[in-house]
């Protein structure tokens, strides 16, 4: 009887010890195990970390930044100022005639003209992000991909483009909240400017002066987008496009027929270059002086901000044009 009791006690003790051991093992496994994510989850295991940022550029190409980029090369001169305004710093940049370089960006290495960038030079800098222009740098995509260098191609044709790109730069730089706040302030000021626009029709023509010729702009650029938001009417909208859908071949006859209230000169280059081109190719025709906008001194060379993105200062560009066309509405 006594032996039976001892055996029973030993068995009970063994079972309790086994139960305790299983409990400890179970708790230990729970605290150190990796919980596998659901198929739709964005979480990844520590062996396969989630990228810092994934986005689609203006050509529809997906760009994956494995880590926050620290060595950025900017080939698109239109967005250089915008990148610095968001708090970014580039190690190198391209340049373009007539496009001012922000003071803060002058320390970045100059790697040549926007349309003549050396692939060898770019790769030698070992960047972890290159920001280019679809027109000039799409041909670098395959080579940079092979070198495992991300390329983002961005284009600025409107205010919405500037705002969207600015917010993207805020994410890339790691200052998303600051970027969102800054753009809300800019948008608020722009809406205040637009709210004062009188309800009257003012006709205009944008004449583009570039190295490849002179044309009348029909659509597809920043200056036109700003004018449209300020209730100005582009007389070129009904004109026949050239090989470039966004423009119309220059014609003094068409301008005389359209009779715009304002002639806005947009120069891709320096204003000095534009004025010389105007003198040589437009003013040399006696019919130019017969235009009402010329006679009433309403021909204006617009600042470079209408060509090169002014970034967060885009509200000042809106204000400039609004006060120029509607001075009585903005006296206060």
PERALIN-V165466 format. One record per pair of residues at least 24 apart in sequence whose C-alpha atoms are under 7 Angstrom apart, sorted by the first residue. I is the first residue (numbers start at 1). GAP is how many residues later the second one is. If there is no record, write none. Layout:
I_GAP / I_GAP
//
This chain:
57_95 / 57_96 / 57_97 / 58_95 / 58_96 / 58_97 / 59_94 / 63_87 / 63_89 / 68_104 / 69_59 / 69_60 / 70_58 / 71_56 / 71_57 / 71_58 / 72_55 / 72_56 / 72_57 / 72_58 / 73_54 / 73_56 / 73_57 / 73_58 / 74_56 / 74_57 / 74_58 / 75_39 / 75_56 / 75_57 / 76_38 / 76_55 / 76_56 / 76_57 / 78_230 / 78_231 / 79_230 / 81_230 / 82_84 / 82_228 / 82_229 / 82_230 / 83_86 / 86_80 / 86_83 / 86_84 / 86_93 / 87_86 / 88_85 / 97_172 / 98_170 / 98_171 / 98_172 / 99_209 / 157_63 / 157_64 / 157_65 / 158_63 / 158_64 / 158_67 / 159_63 / 159_66 / 162_149 / 183_129 / 186_126 / 186_129 / 189_126 / 190_125 / 190_128 / 193_126 / 194_36 / 196_133 / 197_33 / 197_132 / 201_31 / 201_32 / 202_30 / 202_31 / 202_59 / 203_29 / 203_30 / 203_31 / 203_32 / 203_57 / 203_58 / 203_59 / 204_28 / 204_29 / 204_30 / 204_31 / 204_56 / 204_57 / 204_58 / 204_59 / 205_29 / 205_30 / 205_31 / 205_55 / 205_57 / 205_58 / 205_59 / 206_57 / 206_58 / 206_59 / 206_60 / 207_57 / 207_58 / 207_59 / 208_57 / 208_58 / 208_59 / 209_57 / 209_58 / 209_59 / 209_65 / 210_57 / 210_58 / 210_59 / 214_36 / 215_32 / 215_33 / 215_34 / 215_35 / 216_31 / 216_32 / 216_33 / 216_34 / 217_29 / 217_30 / 217_31 / 218_28 / 218_29 / 218_30 / 219_27 / 219_28 / 220_26 / 222_84 / 222_85 / 223_83 / 223_84 / 226_92 / 230_92 / 235_25 / 252_36 / 256_35 / 259_32 / 259_33 / 260_33 / 261_32 / 262_31 / 262_36 / 262_37 / 263_30 / 263_35 / 263_36 / 263_37 / 264_35 / 264_36 / 264_37 / 264_38 / 265_35 / 265_36 / 265_37 / 266_35 / 266_36
//
